[in-house]
Amino acid sequence: MSNDLMTKAVEFNVNGEPVKLSGSIVKQYLVRGNAEVSDQEIVMFINLCKYQKLNPFLNEAYLVKFKGSPAQIITSKEAFMKRAEANEHYAGLEAGIIVQRGNEIVDIEGAIKLPDDILIGGWAKVHRDDRKVPAKVRISLEEFSKGQSTWKTQPMNMIRKTAIVNAMREAFPGTLGAMYTEEENDITEDNSVRRVNEEVRKKANQQIIDVEPISTETKEPDPNPKHETQKEQADLFDAVPNEGPNWG
């Protein structure tokens, strides 16, 4: 991205409302973490928001970057569910947890278990009215749990949410294929770059990007910058407000 584009905005519509994004806007308002994002990562983020019609000012998408790690493009659960539910073929979902009860593996609807049950995973089914069978997903807690405080205190709720997201993506790959939520640990540098570039290649020639200048203000450096501790950095994801839909 050139220095010129860092101070000019790409404009697109989300649900009838105009959204303007530039490199400087993304850097100043839409990045979380403690490391500076690169121009390439900003371009990827703007492209994903444009082609997937996401409004980052409503927390539908944001960039997260910590020192020593690549940037991650995160989509909120609310935006994810809105996109799936807006599909004309969406016909509802079922979801729950998987537990070991004695010597049996039991699927439970919802996110509650008996005291002696051992939580081992989550499941979800997404129904489409144009398919004979639903998209089914069964995932392992061991694989998806990252050991953060929310996963420790709400493991049943978190694994159920993650199962729903994965099932939604399988049911609507054309709509949700490049969108990943913060609960998922599948957002590596290689995967993120590949998925967003794939999305851009498919749609980059379908619409002309109009760029217009916007005013920017020079931000004075903070004389007392905050130095985050390692624990604060690790818990930052859990501090992000969860304004998604009621998952049940």
Contacts in CASP RR format, 6 or more apart in sequence:
PFRMAT RR
TARGET T0000
AUTHOR 0000-0000-0000
METHOD contacts of the structure
MODEL  1
MSNDLMTKAVEFNVNGEPVKLSGSIVKQYLVRGNAEVSDQEIVMFINLCK
YQKLNPFLNEAYLVKFKGSPAQIITSKEAFMKRAEANEHYAGLEAGIIVQ
RGNEIVDIEGAIKLPDDILIGGWAKVHRDDRKVPAKVRISLEEFSKGQST
WKTQPMNMIRKTAIVNAMREAFPGTLGAMYTEEENDITEDNSVRRVNEEV
RKKANQQIIDVEPISTETKEPDPNPKHETQKEQADLFDAVPNEGPNWG
1 23 0 8 1.000
1 39 0 8 1.000
1 40 0 8 1.000
1 42 0 8 1.000
1 43 0 8 1.000
5 22 0 8 1.000
5 23 0 8 1.000
5 211 0 8 1.000
6 22 0 8 1.000
6 23 0 8 1.000
6 24 0 8 1.000
6 39 0 8 1.000
7 22 0 8 1.000
7 23 0 8 1.000
7 24 0 8 1.000
7 213 0 8 1.000
7 214 0 8 1.000
7 216 0 8 1.000
8 22 0 8 1.000
8 211 0 8 1.000
8 212 0 8 1.000
8 213 0 8 1.000
8 214 0 8 1.000
9 20 0 8 1.000
9 21 0 8 1.000
9 22 0 8 1.000
9 25 0 8 1.000
9 211 0 8 1.000
9 212 0 8 1.000
9 213 0 8 1.000
9 214 0 8 1.000
10 20 0 8 1.000
10 21 0 8 1.000
10 22 0 8 1.000
10 46 0 8 1.000
10 50 0 8 1.000
10 209 0 8 1.000
10 210 0 8 1.000
10 211 0 8 1.000
11 18 0 8 1.000
11 19 0 8 1.000
11 20 0 8 1.000
11 210 0 8 1.000
11 212 0 8 1.000
12 18 0 8 1.000
12 19 0 8 1.000
12 49 0 8 1.000
12 50 0 8 1.000
12 53 0 8 1.000
13 19 0 8 1.000
13 53 0 8 1.000
14 53 0 8 1.000
14 54 0 8 1.000
14 55 0 8 1.000
14 60 0 8 1.000
15 53 0 8 1.000
15 55 0 8 1.000
17 55 0 8 1.000
19 49 0 8 1.000
19 55 0 8 1.000
19 56 0 8 1.000
19 57 0 8 1.000
20 214 0 8 1.000
21 30 0 8 1.000
21 46 0 8 1.000
21 49 0 8 1.000
21 50 0 8 1.000
21 56 0 8 1.000
22 46 0 8 1.000
22 214 0 8 1.000
22 216 0 8 1.000
23 39 0 8 1.000
23 42 0 8 1.000
23 46 0 8 1.000
24 216 0 8 1.000
25 214 0 8 1.000
26 37 0 8 1.000
26 42 0 8 1.000
26 45 0 8 1.000
26 46 0 8 1.000
26 56 0 8 1.000
26 63 0 8 1.000
27 36 0 8 1.000
27 37 0 8 1.000
27 42 0 8 1.000
28 219 0 8 1.000
29 57 0 8 1.000
30 45 0 8 1.000
30 56 0 8 1.000
30 57 0 8 1.000
30 62 0 8 1.000
30 63 0 8 1.000
31 37 0 8 1.000
31 62 0 8 1.000
31 63 0 8 1.000
31 64 0 8 1.000
31 65 0 8 1.000
31 71 0 8 1.000
32 62 0 8 1.000
32 63 0 8 1.000
32 64 0 8 1.000
32 65 0 8 1.000
32 236 0 8 1.000
32 240 0 8 1.000
33 64 0 8 1.000
33 65 0 8 1.000
33 66 0 8 1.000
33 233 0 8 1.000
33 236 0 8 1.000
34 65 0 8 1.000
34 66 0 8 1.000
34 67 0 8 1.000
34 228 0 8 1.000
34 233 0 8 1.000
35 65 0 8 1.000
35 66 0 8 1.000
35 67 0 8 1.000
35 68 0 8 1.000
35 69 0 8 1.000
36 65 0 8 1.000
37 45 0 8 1.000
37 63 0 8 1.000
37 65 0 8 1.000
37 71 0 8 1.000
38 71 0 8 1.000
41 63 0 8 1.000
41 65 0 8 1.000
41 70 0 8 1.000
41 71 0 8 1.000
42 63 0 8 1.000
44 73 0 8 1.000
44 192 0 8 1.000
44 193 0 8 1.000
44 196 0 8 1.000
44 197 0 8 1.000
45 56 0 8 1.000
45 61 0 8 1.000
45 63 0 8 1.000
45 71 0 8 1.000
45 73 0 8 1.000
47 196 0 8 1.000
47 199 0 8 1.000
47 200 0 8 1.000
47 204 0 8 1.000
48 54 0 8 1.000
48 61 0 8 1.000
48 73 0 8 1.000
48 178 0 8 1.000
48 179 0 8 1.000
48 196 0 8 1.000
48 199 0 8 1.000
49 55 0 8 1.000
49 56 0 8 1.000
49 61 0 8 1.000
50 209 0 8 1.000
51 178 0 8 1.000
51 199 0 8 1.000
51 200 0 8 1.000
51 203 0 8 1.000
52 61 0 8 1.000
52 75 0 8 1.000
52 83 0 8 1.000
52 178 0 8 1.000
52 179 0 8 1.000
52 199 0 8 1.000
54 60 0 8 1.000
54 61 0 8 1.000
54 75 0 8 1.000
54 79 0 8 1.000
55 61 0 8 1.000
55 79 0 8 1.000
56 62 0 8 1.000
59 76 0 8 1.000
59 78 0 8 1.000
59 241 0 8 1.000
59 243 0 8 1.000
60 75 0 8 1.000
60 76 0 8 1.000
60 78 0 8 1.000
60 79 0 8 1.000
61 73 0 8 1.000
61 74 0 8 1.000
61 75 0 8 1.000
61 76 0 8 1.000
61 79 0 8 1.000
62 74 0 8 1.000
63 71 0 8 1.000
63 72 0 8 1.000
63 73 0 8 1.000
63 74 0 8 1.000
64 71 0 8 1.000
64 72 0 8 1.000
64 74 0 8 1.000
64 182 0 8 1.000
64 236 0 8 1.000
64 237 0 8 1.000
65 71 0 8 1.000
65 72 0 8 1.000
66 233 0 8 1.000
66 236 0 8 1.000
70 188 0 8 1.000
70 189 0 8 1.000
70 192 0 8 1.000
71 192 0 8 1.000
72 187 0 8 1.000
72 192 0 8 1.000
73 180 0 8 1.000
73 187 0 8 1.000
73 192 0 8 1.000
73 196 0 8 1.000
74 180 0 8 1.000
74 181 0 8 1.000
74 182 0 8 1.000
74 187 0 8 1.000
75 179 0 8 1.000
75 180 0 8 1.000
75 181 0 8 1.000
76 181 0 8 1.000
76 243 0 8 1.000
76 244 0 8 1.000
77 161 0 8 1.000
77 165 0 8 1.000
77 181 0 8 1.000
77 183 0 8 1.000
77 242 0 8 1.000
77 244 0 8 1.000
77 245 0 8 1.000
77 247 0 8 1.000
78 243 0 8 1.000
78 244 0 8 1.000
78 245 0 8 1.000
79 179 0 8 1.000
80 165 0 8 1.000
80 168 0 8 1.000
80 176 0 8 1.000
80 179 0 8 1.000
80 181 0 8 1.000
81 168 0 8 1.000
81 244 0 8 1.000
81 245 0 8 1.000
82 245 0 8 1.000
83 172 0 8 1.000
83 175 0 8 1.000
83 176 0 8 1.000
83 179 0 8 1.000
84 90 0 8 1.000
84 126 0 8 1.000
84 168 0 8 1.000
84 171 0 8 1.000
84 172 0 8 1.000
84 175 0 8 1.000
84 176 0 8 1.000
87 128 0 8 1.000
87 172 0 8 1.000
87 175 0 8 1.000
89 128 0 8 1.000
89 129 0 8 1.000
89 130 0 8 1.000
89 131 0 8 1.000
90 126 0 8 1.000
90 127 0 8 1.000
90 128 0 8 1.000
90 171 0 8 1.000
90 172 0 8 1.000
91 127 0 8 1.000
91 128 0 8 1.000
91 129 0 8 1.000
92 126 0 8 1.000
92 127 0 8 1.000
93 124 0 8 1.000
93 125 0 8 1.000
93 126 0 8 1.000
93 127 0 8 1.000
93 164 0 8 1.000
93 167 0 8 1.000
93 168 0 8 1.000
94 109 0 8 1.000
94 124 0 8 1.000
94 125 0 8 1.000
94 127 0 8 1.000
94 134 0 8 1.000
95 109 0 8 1.000
95 110 0 8 1.000
95 122 0 8 1.000
95 123 0 8 1.000
95 124 0 8 1.000
95 125 0 8 1.000
95 160 0 8 1.000
95 163 0 8 1.000
95 164 0 8 1.000
95 167 0 8 1.000
95 247 0 8 1.000
96 107 0 8 1.000
96 108 0 8 1.000
96 109 0 8 1.000
96 110 0 8 1.000
96 111 0 8 1.000
96 122 0 8 1.000
96 123 0 8 1.000
96 124 0 8 1.000
96 160 0 8 1.000
96 163 0 8 1.000
97 107 0 8 1.000
97 108 0 8 1.000
97 110 0 8 1.000
97 111 0 8 1.000
97 113 0 8 1.000
97 119 0 8 1.000
97 121 0 8 1.000
97 122 0 8 1.000
97 123 0 8 1.000
97 156 0 8 1.000
97 159 0 8 1.000
97 160 0 8 1.000
98 105 0 8 1.000
98 106 0 8 1.000
98 107 0 8 1.000
98 108 0 8 1.000
98 119 0 8 1.000
98 120 0 8 1.000
98 121 0 8 1.000
98 122 0 8 1.000
98 123 0 8 1.000
98 138 0 8 1.000
99 105 0 8 1.000
99 106 0 8 1.000
99 108 0 8 1.000
99 113 0 8 1.000
99 114 0 8 1.000
99 117 0 8 1.000
99 118 0 8 1.000
99 119 0 8 1.000
99 120 0 8 1.000
99 121 0 8 1.000
100 106 0 8 1.000
100 117 0 8 1.000
100 118 0 8 1.000
100 120 0 8 1.000
101 114 0 8 1.000
101 116 0 8 1.000
101 117 0 8 1.000
101 118 0 8 1.000
102 116 0 8 1.000
105 120 0 8 1.000
106 117 0 8 1.000
107 123 0 8 1.000
108 117 0 8 1.000
110 160 0 8 1.000
110 248 0 8 1.000
111 156 0 8 1.000
111 157 0 8 1.000
111 160 0 8 1.000
111 248 0 8 1.000
112 156 0 8 1.000
113 119 0 8 1.000
113 156 0 8 1.000
119 141 0 8 1.000
119 155 0 8 1.000
119 156 0 8 1.000
119 159 0 8 1.000
120 140 0 8 1.000
120 141 0 8 1.000
120 142 0 8 1.000
121 138 0 8 1.000
121 139 0 8 1.000
121 140 0 8 1.000
121 141 0 8 1.000
121 159 0 8 1.000
121 163 0 8 1.000
122 138 0 8 1.000
122 139 0 8 1.000
122 141 0 8 1.000
122 159 0 8 1.000
122 160 0 8 1.000
122 162 0 8 1.000
122 163 0 8 1.000
123 136 0 8 1.000
123 137 0 8 1.000
123 138 0 8 1.000
123 139 0 8 1.000
123 163 0 8 1.000
124 136 0 8 1.000
124 137 0 8 1.000
124 160 0 8 1.000
124 163 0 8 1.000
124 164 0 8 1.000
124 166 0 8 1.000
124 167 0 8 1.000
124 168 0 8 1.000
125 134 0 8 1.000
125 135 0 8 1.000
125 136 0 8 1.000
125 137 0 8 1.000
125 167 0 8 1.000
126 134 0 8 1.000
126 135 0 8 1.000
126 164 0 8 1.000
126 167 0 8 1.000
126 168 0 8 1.000
126 170 0 8 1.000
126 171 0 8 1.000
126 172 0 8 1.000
127 134 0 8 1.000
128 134 0 8 1.000
128 135 0 8 1.000
128 171 0 8 1.000
134 171 0 8 1.000
135 167 0 8 1.000
135 168 0 8 1.000
135 170 0 8 1.000
135 171 0 8 1.000
136 167 0 8 1.000
137 163 0 8 1.000
137 166 0 8 1.000
137 167 0 8 1.000
137 170 0 8 1.000
138 163 0 8 1.000
139 159 0 8 1.000
139 162 0 8 1.000
139 163 0 8 1.000
139 166 0 8 1.000
141 155 0 8 1.000
141 159 0 8 1.000
143 185 0 8 1.000
144 158 0 8 1.000
144 159 0 8 1.000
144 162 0 8 1.000
144 183 0 8 1.000
144 184 0 8 1.000
144 185 0 8 1.000
145 151 0 8 1.000
145 155 0 8 1.000
145 158 0 8 1.000
145 159 0 8 1.000
146 185 0 8 1.000
148 234 0 8 1.000
148 235 0 8 1.000
148 237 0 8 1.000
148 238 0 8 1.000
149 235 0 8 1.000
149 238 0 8 1.000
150 158 0 8 1.000
150 237 0 8 1.000
150 238 0 8 1.000
151 158 0 8 1.000
157 247 0 8 1.000
158 183 0 8 1.000
160 247 0 8 1.000
161 181 0 8 1.000
161 183 0 8 1.000
161 247 0 8 1.000
162 181 0 8 1.000
162 183 0 8 1.000
162 184 0 8 1.000
164 247 0 8 1.000
165 181 0 8 1.000
165 183 0 8 1.000
165 184 0 8 1.000
166 184 0 8 1.000
168 176 0 8 1.000
169 176 0 8 1.000
169 177 0 8 1.000
169 179 0 8 1.000
177 195 0 8 1.000
177 199 0 8 1.000
178 195 0 8 1.000
178 196 0 8 1.000
178 198 0 8 1.000
178 199 0 8 1.000
180 186 0 8 1.000
180 187 0 8 1.000
180 192 0 8 1.000
180 195 0 8 1.000
182 237 0 8 1.000
182 240 0 8 1.000
228 236 0 8 1.000
END
